[in-house]
């Protein structure tokens, strides 16, 4: 199974880049993993919130393949414990999922079309985080899930 992390926006800020790269390297011991930073639409600053979300959504949907399992990070999604996330990933593997895609929307979140296409909507927290930090939290939590699945020492209950 491949893990794909997609984010709308700019490349990682230096304060996030090192951590994201570190956890991505660690995840690669368990799964093939890649990050894709999808660019902001042209003239994004001139668009309304609704138009911007729609344009970002179109980009995401264009990148998806029909057999991709899409996990939308969304504040209204289901929250999982770290063990629950590990179980979720294991189930996708058991279902012979080829590509598990985690998508982080832009500043205003994900368009309804993307949320409707999503196989699962996941909320990291009731708190709101800057999108750059969500990338780091996502990478760390996926790594944590990998270590739980292998019964390694990283995760402490």
Chimera marker file (.cmm) of the C-alpha trace (Angstrom):
<marker_set name="trace">
<marker id="1" x="0.000" y="0.000" z="0.000" r="1" g="1" b="0" radius="0.5"/>
<marker id="2" x="1.215" y="3.493" z="-0.846" r="1" g="1" b="0" radius="0.5"/>
<marker id="3" x="0.561" y="6.472" z="1.401" r="1" g="1" b="0" radius="0.5"/>
<marker id="4" x="0.106" y="9.851" z="-0.263" r="1" g="1" b="0" radius="0.5"/>
<marker id="5" x="-0.081" y="13.098" z="1.657" r="1" g="1" b="0" radius="0.5"/>
<marker id="6" x="-1.527" y="16.025" z="-0.277" r="1" g="1" b="0" radius="0.5"/>
<marker id="7" x="-1.707" y="19.608" z="0.908" r="1" g="1" b="0" radius="0.5"/>
<marker id="8" x="-2.948" y="22.765" z="-0.771" r="1" g="1" b="0" radius="0.5"/>
<marker id="9" x="-0.622" y="25.722" z="-0.437" r="1" g="1" b="0" radius="0.5"/>
<marker id="10" x="3.009" y="26.608" z="-0.246" r="1" g="1" b="0" radius="0.5"/>
<marker id="11" x="5.993" y="24.404" z="0.517" r="1" g="1" b="0" radius="0.5"/>
<marker id="12" x="6.727" y="23.690" z="4.144" r="1" g="1" b="0" radius="0.5"/>
<marker id="13" x="8.058" y="26.552" z="6.228" r="1" g="1" b="0" radius="0.5"/>
<marker id="14" x="11.530" y="25.879" z="7.670" r="1" g="1" b="0" radius="0.5"/>
<marker id="15" x="10.104" y="25.379" z="11.171" r="1" g="1" b="0" radius="0.5"/>
<marker id="16" x="7.958" y="22.489" z="9.852" r="1" g="1" b="0" radius="0.5"/>
<marker id="17" x="10.095" y="21.113" z="7.030" r="1" g="1" b="0" radius="0.5"/>
<marker id="18" x="12.638" y="19.254" z="9.147" r="1" g="1" b="0" radius="0.5"/>
<marker id="19" x="9.996" y="17.477" z="11.217" r="1" g="1" b="0" radius="0.5"/>
<marker id="20" x="7.875" y="16.516" z="8.211" r="1" g="1" b="0" radius="0.5"/>
<marker id="21" x="10.940" y="15.154" z="6.415" r="1" g="1" b="0" radius="0.5"/>
<marker id="22" x="12.035" y="13.206" z="9.488" r="1" g="1" b="0" radius="0.5"/>
<marker id="23" x="8.679" y="11.517" z="10.052" r="1" g="1" b="0" radius="0.5"/>
<marker id="24" x="8.248" y="10.875" z="6.321" r="1" g="1" b="0" radius="0.5"/>
<marker id="25" x="11.633" y="9.122" z="6.293" r="1" g="1" b="0" radius="0.5"/>
<marker id="26" x="10.533" y="7.029" z="9.254" r="1" g="1" b="0" radius="0.5"/>
<marker id="27" x="7.207" y="6.110" z="7.621" r="1" g="1" b="0" radius="0.5"/>
<marker id="28" x="9.085" y="4.980" z="4.507" r="1" g="1" b="0" radius="0.5"/>
<marker id="29" x="10.430" y="2.018" z="6.507" r="1" g="1" b="0" radius="0.5"/>
<marker id="30" x="6.858" y="0.678" z="6.574" r="1" g="1" b="0" radius="0.5"/>
<marker id="31" x="5.155" y="2.034" z="3.439" r="1" g="1" b="0" radius="0.5"/>
<marker id="32" x="6.027" y="3.815" z="0.247" r="1" g="1" b="0" radius="0.5"/>
<marker id="33" x="5.146" y="7.414" z="1.067" r="1" g="1" b="0" radius="0.5"/>
<marker id="34" x="5.125" y="10.704" z="-0.796" r="1" g="1" b="0" radius="0.5"/>
<marker id="35" x="4.098" y="14.299" z="-0.241" r="1" g="1" b="0" radius="0.5"/>
<marker id="36" x="2.460" y="16.428" z="-2.922" r="1" g="1" b="0" radius="0.5"/>
<marker id="37" x="2.002" y="20.135" z="-2.359" r="1" g="1" b="0" radius="0.5"/>
<marker id="38" x="-0.773" y="21.219" z="-4.696" r="1" g="1" b="0" radius="0.5"/>
<marker id="39" x="-0.342" y="24.844" z="-5.770" r="1" g="1" b="0" radius="0.5"/>
<marker id="40" x="-2.819" y="27.549" z="-4.917" r="1" g="1" b="0" radius="0.5"/>
<marker id="41" x="-4.977" y="28.544" z="-7.886" r="1" g="1" b="0" radius="0.5"/>
<marker id="42" x="-3.863" y="31.569" z="-9.868" r="1" g="1" b="0" radius="0.5"/>
<marker id="43" x="-5.289" y="34.795" z="-8.462" r="1" g="1" b="0" radius="0.5"/>
<marker id="44" x="-6.258" y="32.989" z="-5.244" r="1" g="1" b="0" radius="0.5"/>
<marker id="45" x="-6.082" y="36.250" z="-3.312" r="1" g="1" b="0" radius="0.5"/>
<marker id="46" x="-8.746" y="37.770" z="-5.568" r="1" g="1" b="0" radius="0.5"/>
<marker id="47" x="-11.229" y="34.879" z="-5.212" r="1" g="1" b="0" radius="0.5"/>
<marker id="48" x="-14.104" y="34.556" z="-2.811" r="1" g="1" b="0" radius="0.5"/>
<marker id="49" x="-13.848" y="31.816" z="-0.170" r="1" g="1" b="0" radius="0.5"/>
<marker id="50" x="-16.408" y="29.721" z="-2.046" r="1" g="1" b="0" radius="0.5"/>
<marker id="51" x="-14.694" y="30.121" z="-5.433" r="1" g="1" b="0" radius="0.5"/>
<marker id="52" x="-11.277" y="29.355" z="-3.953" r="1" g="1" b="0" radius="0.5"/>
<marker id="53" x="-12.504" y="26.164" z="-2.254" r="1" g="1" b="0" radius="0.5"/>
<marker id="54" x="-14.218" y="25.092" z="-5.476" r="1" g="1" b="0" radius="0.5"/>
<marker id="55" x="-11.069" y="25.654" z="-7.564" r="1" g="1" b="0" radius="0.5"/>
<marker id="56" x="-8.886" y="23.837" z="-5.010" r="1" g="1" b="0" radius="0.5"/>
<marker id="57" x="-11.434" y="21.016" z="-4.961" r="1" g="1" b="0" radius="0.5"/>
<marker id="58" x="-11.294" y="20.682" z="-8.732" r="1" g="1" b="0" radius="0.5"/>
<marker id="59" x="-7.510" y="20.372" z="-8.536" r="1" g="1" b="0" radius="0.5"/>
<marker id="60" x="-7.741" y="17.648" z="-5.884" r="1" g="1" b="0" radius="0.5"/>
<marker id="61" x="-10.374" y="15.699" z="-7.801" r="1" g="1" b="0" radius="0.5"/>
<marker id="62" x="-8.312" y="15.974" z="-11.008" r="1" g="1" b="0" radius="0.5"/>
<marker id="63" x="-5.320" y="14.418" z="-9.226" r="1" g="1" b="0" radius="0.5"/>
<marker id="64" x="-7.313" y="11.505" z="-7.771" r="1" g="1" b="0" radius="0.5"/>
<marker id="65" x="-7.562" y="8.143" z="-9.433" r="1" g="1" b="0" radius="0.5"/>
<marker id="66" x="-10.839" y="6.266" z="-9.151" r="1" g="1" b="0" radius="0.5"/>
<marker id="67" x="-9.381" y="3.518" z="-6.944" r="1" g="1" b="0" radius="0.5"/>
<marker id="68" x="-7.630" y="5.908" z="-4.517" r="1" g="1" b="0" radius="0.5"/>
<marker id="69" x="-8.934" y="5.680" z="-0.964" r="1" g="1" b="0" radius="0.5"/>
<marker id="70" x="-9.391" y="9.325" z="0.024" r="1" g="1" b="0" radius="0.5"/>
<marker id="71" x="-9.113" y="10.496" z="3.624" r="1" g="1" b="0" radius="0.5"/>
<marker id="72" x="-10.186" y="14.122" z="3.942" r="1" g="1" b="0" radius="0.5"/>
<marker id="73" x="-8.832" y="15.958" z="6.957" r="1" g="1" b="0" radius="0.5"/>
<marker id="74" x="-11.858" y="17.945" z="8.076" r="1" g="1" b="0" radius="0.5"/>
<marker id="75" x="-12.827" y="19.511" z="11.388" r="1" g="1" b="0" radius="0.5"/>
<marker id="76" x="-16.252" y="17.825" z="11.185" r="1" g="1" b="0" radius="0.5"/>
<marker id="77" x="-14.768" y="14.391" z="10.548" r="1" g="1" b="0" radius="0.5"/>
<marker id="78" x="-14.465" y="11.499" z="12.953" r="1" g="1" b="0" radius="0.5"/>
<marker id="79" x="-11.765" y="11.660" z="15.587" r="1" g="1" b="0" radius="0.5"/>
<marker id="80" x="-9.561" y="8.622" z="16.101" r="1" g="1" b="0" radius="0.5"/>
<marker id="81" x="-7.200" y="7.604" z="18.859" r="1" g="1" b="0" radius="0.5"/>
<marker id="82" x="-3.676" y="6.687" z="17.802" r="1" g="1" b="0" radius="0.5"/>
<marker id="83" x="-4.574" y="3.002" z="18.161" r="1" g="1" b="0" radius="0.5"/>
<marker id="84" x="-7.770" y="3.652" z="16.184" r="1" g="1" b="0" radius="0.5"/>
<marker id="85" x="-5.706" y="5.214" z="13.396" r="1" g="1" b="0" radius="0.5"/>
<marker id="86" x="-3.405" y="2.195" z="13.368" r="1" g="1" b="0" radius="0.5"/>
<marker id="87" x="-6.458" y="-0.083" z="13.066" r="1" g="1" b="0" radius="0.5"/>
<marker id="88" x="-7.820" y="2.117" z="10.265" r="1" g="1" b="0" radius="0.5"/>
<marker id="89" x="-4.574" y="1.826" z="8.289" r="1" g="1" b="0" radius="0.5"/>
<marker id="90" x="-4.392" y="-1.930" z="8.896" r="1" g="1" b="0" radius="0.5"/>
<marker id="91" x="-7.957" y="-2.359" z="7.599" r="1" g="1" b="0" radius="0.5"/>
<marker id="92" x="-7.109" y="-0.468" z="4.403" r="1" g="1" b="0" radius="0.5"/>
<marker id="93" x="-4.139" y="-2.783" z="3.919" r="1" g="1" b="0" radius="0.5"/>
<marker id="94" x="-6.326" y="-5.830" z="4.544" r="1" g="1" b="0" radius="0.5"/>
<marker id="95" x="-8.726" y="-4.530" z="1.886" r="1" g="1" b="0" radius="0.5"/>
<marker id="96" x="-5.822" y="-4.425" z="-0.597" r="1" g="1" b="0" radius="0.5"/>
<marker id="97" x="-5.996" y="-0.649" z="-0.868" r="1" g="1" b="0" radius="0.5"/>
<marker id="98" x="-3.295" y="0.409" z="-3.324" r="1" g="1" b="0" radius="0.5"/>
<marker id="99" x="-3.139" y="4.121" z="-2.558" r="1" g="1" b="0" radius="0.5"/>
<marker id="100" x="-4.285" y="5.720" z="0.674" r="1" g="1" b="0" radius="0.5"/>
<marker id="101" x="-4.481" y="9.489" z="0.104" r="1" g="1" b="0" radius="0.5"/>
<marker id="102" x="-4.657" y="11.951" z="3.013" r="1" g="1" b="0" radius="0.5"/>
<marker id="103" x="-5.636" y="15.433" z="1.842" r="1" g="1" b="0" radius="0.5"/>
<marker id="104" x="-5.291" y="18.718" z="3.732" r="1" g="1" b="0" radius="0.5"/>
<marker id="105" x="-7.351" y="21.541" z="2.265" r="1" g="1" b="0" radius="0.5"/>
<marker id="106" x="-6.486" y="25.184" z="1.873" r="1" g="1" b="0" radius="0.5"/>
<marker id="107" x="-7.106" y="28.042" z="4.285" r="1" g="1" b="0" radius="0.5"/>
<marker id="108" x="-10.882" y="27.612" z="4.133" r="1" g="1" b="0" radius="0.5"/>
<marker id="109" x="-10.934" y="23.823" z="4.228" r="1" g="1" b="0" radius="0.5"/>
<marker id="110" x="-12.073" y="21.360" z="1.591" r="1" g="1" b="0" radius="0.5"/>
<marker id="111" x="-14.783" y="21.855" z="-1.002" r="1" g="1" b="0" radius="0.5"/>
<marker id="112" x="-18.010" y="19.903" z="-0.597" r="1" g="1" b="0" radius="0.5"/>
<marker id="113" x="-17.248" y="17.938" z="-3.791" r="1" g="1" b="0" radius="0.5"/>
<marker id="114" x="-14.025" y="16.625" z="-2.205" r="1" g="1" b="0" radius="0.5"/>
<marker id="115" x="-15.798" y="15.810" z="1.058" r="1" g="1" b="0" radius="0.5"/>
<marker id="116" x="-18.472" y="13.937" z="-0.893" r="1" g="1" b="0" radius="0.5"/>
<marker id="117" x="-15.785" y="11.941" z="-2.752" r="1" g="1" b="0" radius="0.5"/>
<marker id="118" x="-13.903" y="11.143" z="0.451" r="1" g="1" b="0" radius="0.5"/>
<marker id="119" x="-14.064" y="7.574" z="1.683" r="1" g="1" b="0" radius="0.5"/>
<marker id="120" x="-13.400" y="8.809" z="5.218" r="1" g="1" b="0" radius="0.5"/>
<marker id="121" x="-13.439" y="12.207" z="6.907" r="1" g="1" b="0" radius="0.5"/>
<marker id="122" x="-10.926" y="12.519" z="9.737" r="1" g="1" b="0" radius="0.5"/>
<marker id="123" x="-10.656" y="15.255" z="12.349" r="1" g="1" b="0" radius="0.5"/>
<marker id="124" x="-7.324" y="15.555" z="14.137" r="1" g="1" b="0" radius="0.5"/>
<marker id="125" x="-8.886" y="17.566" z="16.966" r="1" g="1" b="0" radius="0.5"/>
<marker id="126" x="-11.635" y="19.967" z="17.932" r="1" g="1" b="0" radius="0.5"/>
<marker id="127" x="-8.849" y="22.549" z="17.956" r="1" g="1" b="0" radius="0.5"/>
<marker id="128" x="-7.903" y="24.439" z="14.802" r="1" g="1" b="0" radius="0.5"/>
<marker id="129" x="-4.257" y="24.226" z="13.739" r="1" g="1" b="0" radius="0.5"/>
<marker id="130" x="-2.257" y="26.166" z="11.141" r="1" g="1" b="0" radius="0.5"/>
<marker id="131" x="-2.072" y="24.127" z="7.943" r="1" g="1" b="0" radius="0.5"/>
<marker id="132" x="1.695" y="23.854" z="8.156" r="1" g="1" b="0" radius="0.5"/>
<marker id="133" x="1.402" y="22.239" z="11.595" r="1" g="1" b="0" radius="0.5"/>
<marker id="134" x="-1.309" y="19.875" z="10.354" r="1" g="1" b="0" radius="0.5"/>
<marker id="135" x="1.273" y="18.469" z="7.940" r="1" g="1" b="0" radius="0.5"/>
<marker id="136" x="3.654" y="17.770" z="10.804" r="1" g="1" b="0" radius="0.5"/>
<marker id="137" x="0.929" y="16.316" z="13.041" r="1" g="1" b="0" radius="0.5"/>
<marker id="138" x="-0.304" y="14.107" z="10.197" r="1" g="1" b="0" radius="0.5"/>
<marker id="139" x="3.182" y="12.752" z="9.492" r="1" g="1" b="0" radius="0.5"/>
<marker id="140" x="3.865" y="12.104" z="13.185" r="1" g="1" b="0" radius="0.5"/>
<marker id="141" x="0.536" y="10.364" z="13.771" r="1" g="1" b="0" radius="0.5"/>
<marker id="142" x="0.948" y="8.115" z="10.727" r="1" g="1" b="0" radius="0.5"/>
<marker id="143" x="4.425" y="7.190" z="11.947" r="1" g="1" b="0" radius="0.5"/>
<marker id="144" x="2.998" y="6.501" z="15.413" r="1" g="1" b="0" radius="0.5"/>
<marker id="145" x="0.330" y="4.261" z="13.841" r="1" g="1" b="0" radius="0.5"/>
<marker id="146" x="3.031" y="2.350" z="11.967" r="1" g="1" b="0" radius="0.5"/>
<marker id="147" x="4.927" y="1.679" z="15.192" r="1" g="1" b="0" radius="0.5"/>
<marker id="148" x="1.722" y="0.559" z="16.922" r="1" g="1" b="0" radius="0.5"/>
<marker id="149" x="1.067" y="-1.932" z="14.122" r="1" g="1" b="0" radius="0.5"/>
<marker id="150" x="4.585" y="-3.338" z="14.551" r="1" g="1" b="0" radius="0.5"/>
<marker id="151" x="4.368" y="-3.272" z="18.353" r="1" g="1" b="0" radius="0.5"/>
<marker id="152" x="7.411" y="-1.003" z="18.536" r="1" g="1" b="0" radius="0.5"/>
<marker id="153" x="8.356" y="1.211" z="21.470" r="1" g="1" b="0" radius="0.5"/>
<marker id="154" x="7.541" y="4.676" z="20.093" r="1" g="1" b="0" radius="0.5"/>
<marker id="155" x="3.913" y="4.723" z="21.323" r="1" g="1" b="0" radius="0.5"/>
<marker id="156" x="3.305" y="4.619" z="25.069" r="1" g="1" b="0" radius="0.5"/>
<marker id="157" x="-0.196" y="3.953" z="26.384" r="1" g="1" b="0" radius="0.5"/>
<link id1="1" id2="2" r="1" g="1" b="0" radius="0.2"/>
<link id1="2" id2="3" r="1" g="1" b="0" radius="0.2"/>
<link id1="3" id2="4" r="1" g="1" b="0" radius="0.2"/>
<link id1="4" id2="5" r="1" g="1" b="0" radius="0.2"/>
<link id1="5" id2="6" r="1" g="1" b="0" radius="0.2"/>
<link id1="6" id2="7" r="1" g="1" b="0" radius="0.2"/>
<link id1="7" id2="8" r="1" g="1" b="0" radius="0.2"/>
<link id1="8" id2="9" r="1" g="1" b="0" radius="0.2"/>
<link id1="9" id2="10" r="1" g="1" b="0" radius="0.2"/>
<link id1="10" id2="11" r="1" g="1" b="0" radius="0.2"/>
<link id1="11" id2="12" r="1" g="1" b="0" radius="0.2"/>
<link id1="12" id2="13" r="1" g="1" b="0" radius="0.2"/>
<link id1="13" id2="14" r="1" g="1" b="0" radius="0.2"/>
<link id1="14" id2="15" r="1" g="1" b="0" radius="0.2"/>
<link id1="15" id2="16" r="1" g="1" b="0" radius="0.2"/>
<link id1="16" id2="17" r="1" g="1" b="0" radius="0.2"/>
<link id1="17" id2="18" r="1" g="1" b="0" radius="0.2"/>
<link id1="18" id2="19" r="1" g="1" b="0" radius="0.2"/>
<link id1="19" id2="20" r="1" g="1" b="0" radius="0.2"/>
<link id1="20" id2="21" r="1" g="1" b="0" radius="0.2"/>
<link id1="21" id2="22" r="1" g="1" b="0" radius="0.2"/>
<link id1="22" id2="23" r="1" g="1" b="0" radius="0.2"/>
<link id1="23" id2="24" r="1" g="1" b="0" radius="0.2"/>
<link id1="24" id2="25" r="1" g="1" b="0" radius="0.2"/>
<link id1="25" id2="26" r="1" g="1" b="0" radius="0.2"/>
<link id1="26" id2="27" r="1" g="1" b="0" radius="0.2"/>
<link id1="27" id2="28" r="1" g="1" b="0" radius="0.2"/>
<link id1="28" id2="29" r="1" g="1" b="0" radius="0.2"/>
<link id1="29" id2="30" r="1" g="1" b="0" radius="0.2"/>
<link id1="30" id2="31" r="1" g="1" b="0" radius="0.2"/>
<link id1="31" id2="32" r="1" g="1" b="0" radius="0.2"/>
<link id1="32" id2="33" r="1" g="1" b="0" radius="0.2"/>
<link id1="33" id2="34" r="1" g="1" b="0" radius="0.2"/>
<link id1="34" id2="35" r="1" g="1" b="0" radius="0.2"/>
<link id1="35" id2="36" r="1" g="1" b="0" radius="0.2"/>
<link id1="36" id2="37" r="1" g="1" b="0" radius="0.2"/>
<link id1="37" id2="38" r="1" g="1" b="0" radius="0.2"/>
<link id1="38" id2="39" r="1" g="1" b="0" radius="0.2"/>
<link id1="39" id2="40" r="1" g="1" b="0" radius="0.2"/>
<link id1="40" id2="41" r="1" g="1" b="0" radius="0.2"/>
<link id1="41" id2="42" r="1" g="1" b="0" radius="0.2"/>
<link id1="42" id2="43" r="1" g="1" b="0" radius="0.2"/>
<link id1="43" id2="44" r="1" g="1" b="0" radius="0.2"/>
<link id1="44" id2="45" r="1" g="1" b="0" radius="0.2"/>
<link id1="45" id2="46" r="1" g="1" b="0" radius="0.2"/>
<link id1="46" id2="47" r="1" g="1" b="0" radius="0.2"/>
<link id1="47" id2="48" r="1" g="1" b="0" radius="0.2"/>
<link id1="48" id2="49" r="1" g="1" b="0" radius="0.2"/>
<link id1="49" id2="50" r="1" g="1" b="0" radius="0.2"/>
<link id1="50" id2="51" r="1" g="1" b="0" radius="0.2"/>
<link id1="51" id2="52" r="1" g="1" b="0" radius="0.2"/>
<link id1="52" id2="53" r="1" g="1" b="0" radius="0.2"/>
<link id1="53" id2="54" r="1" g="1" b="0" radius="0.2"/>
<link id1="54" id2="55" r="1" g="1" b="0" radius="0.2"/>
<link id1="55" id2="56" r="1" g="1" b="0" radius="0.2"/>
<link id1="56" id2="57" r="1" g="1" b="0" radius="0.2"/>
<link id1="57" id2="58" r="1" g="1" b="0" radius="0.2"/>
<link id1="58" id2="59" r="1" g="1" b="0" radius="0.2"/>
<link id1="59" id2="60" r="1" g="1" b="0" radius="0.2"/>
<link id1="60" id2="61" r="1" g="1" b="0" radius="0.2"/>
<link id1="61" id2="62" r="1" g="1" b="0" radius="0.2"/>
<link id1="62" id2="63" r="1" g="1" b="0" radius="0.2"/>
<link id1="63" id2="64" r="1" g="1" b="0" radius="0.2"/>
<link id1="64" id2="65" r="1" g="1" b="0" radius="0.2"/>
<link id1="65" id2="66" r="1" g="1" b="0" radius="0.2"/>
<link id1="66" id2="67" r="1" g="1" b="0" radius="0.2"/>
<link id1="67" id2="68" r="1" g="1" b="0" radius="0.2"/>
<link id1="68" id2="69" r="1" g="1" b="0" radius="0.2"/>
<link id1="69" id2="70" r="1" g="1" b="0" radius="0.2"/>
<link id1="70" id2="71" r="1" g="1" b="0" radius="0.2"/>
<link id1="71" id2="72" r="1" g="1" b="0" radius="0.2"/>
<link id1="72" id2="73" r="1" g="1" b="0" radius="0.2"/>
<link id1="73" id2="74" r="1" g="1" b="0" radius="0.2"/>
<link id1="74" id2="75" r="1" g="1" b="0" radius="0.2"/>
<link id1="75" id2="76" r="1" g="1" b="0" radius="0.2"/>
<link id1="76" id2="77" r="1" g="1" b="0" radius="0.2"/>
<link id1="77" id2="78" r="1" g="1" b="0" radius="0.2"/>
<link id1="78" id2="79" r="1" g="1" b="0" radius="0.2"/>
<link id1="79" id2="80" r="1" g="1" b="0" radius="0.2"/>
<link id1="80" id2="81" r="1" g="1" b="0" radius="0.2"/>
<link id1="81" id2="82" r="1" g="1" b="0" radius="0.2"/>
<link id1="82" id2="83" r="1" g="1" b="0" radius="0.2"/>
<link id1="83" id2="84" r="1" g="1" b="0" radius="0.2"/>
<link id1="84" id2="85" r="1" g="1" b="0" radius="0.2"/>
<link id1="85" id2="86" r="1" g="1" b="0" radius="0.2"/>
<link id1="86" id2="87" r="1" g="1" b="0" radius="0.2"/>
<link id1="87" id2="88" r="1" g="1" b="0" radius="0.2"/>
<link id1="88" id2="89" r="1" g="1" b="0" radius="0.2"/>
<link id1="89" id2="90" r="1" g="1" b="0" radius="0.2"/>
<link id1="90" id2="91" r="1" g="1" b="0" radius="0.2"/>
<link id1="91" id2="92" r="1" g="1" b="0" radius="0.2"/>
<link id1="92" id2="93" r="1" g="1" b="0" radius="0.2"/>
<link id1="93" id2="94" r="1" g="1" b="0" radius="0.2"/>
<link id1="94" id2="95" r="1" g="1" b="0" radius="0.2"/>
<link id1="95" id2="96" r="1" g="1" b="0" radius="0.2"/>
<link id1="96" id2="97" r="1" g="1" b="0" radius="0.2"/>
<link id1="97" id2="98" r="1" g="1" b="0" radius="0.2"/>
<link id1="98" id2="99" r="1" g="1" b="0" radius="0.2"/>
<link id1="99" id2="100" r="1" g="1" b="0" radius="0.2"/>
<link id1="100" id2="101" r="1" g="1" b="0" radius="0.2"/>
<link id1="101" id2="102" r="1" g="1" b="0" radius="0.2"/>
<link id1="102" id2="103" r="1" g="1" b="0" radius="0.2"/>
<link id1="103" id2="104" r="1" g="1" b="0" radius="0.2"/>
<link id1="104" id2="105" r="1" g="1" b="0" radius="0.2"/>
<link id1="105" id2="106" r="1" g="1" b="0" radius="0.2"/>
<link id1="106" id2="107" r="1" g="1" b="0" radius="0.2"/>
<link id1="107" id2="108" r="1" g="1" b="0" radius="0.2"/>
<link id1="108" id2="109" r="1" g="1" b="0" radius="0.2"/>
<link id1="109" id2="110" r="1" g="1" b="0" radius="0.2"/>
<link id1="110" id2="111" r="1" g="1" b="0" radius="0.2"/>
<link id1="111" id2="112" r="1" g="1" b="0" radius="0.2"/>
<link id1="112" id2="113" r="1" g="1" b="0" radius="0.2"/>
<link id1="113" id2="114" r="1" g="1" b="0" radius="0.2"/>
<link id1="114" id2="115" r="1" g="1" b="0" radius="0.2"/>
<link id1="115" id2="116" r="1" g="1" b="0" radius="0.2"/>
<link id1="116" id2="117" r="1" g="1" b="0" radius="0.2"/>
<link id1="117" id2="118" r="1" g="1" b="0" radius="0.2"/>
<link id1="118" id2="119" r="1" g="1" b="0" radius="0.2"/>
<link id1="119" id2="120" r="1" g="1" b="0" radius="0.2"/>
<link id1="120" id2="121" r="1" g="1" b="0" radius="0.2"/>
<link id1="121" id2="122" r="1" g="1" b="0" radius="0.2"/>
<link id1="122" id2="123" r="1" g="1" b="0" radius="0.2"/>
<link id1="123" id2="124" r="1" g="1" b="0" radius="0.2"/>
<link id1="124" id2="125" r="1" g="1" b="0" radius="0.2"/>
<link id1="125" id2="126" r="1" g="1" b="0" radius="0.2"/>
<link id1="126" id2="127" r="1" g="1" b="0" radius="0.2"/>
<link id1="127" id2="128" r="1" g="1" b="0" radius="0.2"/>
<link id1="128" id2="129" r="1" g="1" b="0" radius="0.2"/>
<link id1="129" id2="130" r="1" g="1" b="0" radius="0.2"/>
<link id1="130" id2="131" r="1" g="1" b="0" radius="0.2"/>
<link id1="131" id2="132" r="1" g="1" b="0" radius="0.2"/>
<link id1="132" id2="133" r="1" g="1" b="0" radius="0.2"/>
<link id1="133" id2="134" r="1" g="1" b="0" radius="0.2"/>
<link id1="134" id2="135" r="1" g="1" b="0" radius="0.2"/>
<link id1="135" id2="136" r="1" g="1" b="0" radius="0.2"/>
<link id1="136" id2="137" r="1" g="1" b="0" radius="0.2"/>
<link id1="137" id2="138" r="1" g="1" b="0" radius="0.2"/>
<link id1="138" id2="139" r="1" g="1" b="0" radius="0.2"/>
<link id1="139" id2="140" r="1" g="1" b="0" radius="0.2"/>
<link id1="140" id2="141" r="1" g="1" b="0" radius="0.2"/>
<link id1="141" id2="142" r="1" g="1" b="0" radius="0.2"/>
<link id1="142" id2="143" r="1" g="1" b="0" radius="0.2"/>
<link id1="143" id2="144" r="1" g="1" b="0" radius="0.2"/>
<link id1="144" id2="145" r="1" g="1" b="0" radius="0.2"/>
<link id1="145" id2="146" r="1" g="1" b="0" radius="0.2"/>
<link id1="146" id2="147" r="1" g="1" b="0" radius="0.2"/>
<link id1="147" id2="148" r="1" g="1" b="0" radius="0.2"/>
<link id1="148" id2="149" r="1" g="1" b="0" radius="0.2"/>
<link id1="149" id2="150" r="1" g="1" b="0" radius="0.2"/>
<link id1="150" id2="151" r="1" g="1" b="0" radius="0.2"/>
<link id1="151" id2="152" r="1" g="1" b="0" radius="0.2"/>
<link id1="152" id2="153" r="1" g="1" b="0" radius="0.2"/>
<link id1="153" id2="154" r="1" g="1" b="0" radius="0.2"/>
<link id1="154" id2="155" r="1" g="1" b="0" radius="0.2"/>
<link id1="155" id2="156" r="1" g="1" b="0" radius="0.2"/>
<link id1="156" id2="157" r="1" g="1" b="0" radius="0.2"/>
</marker_set>
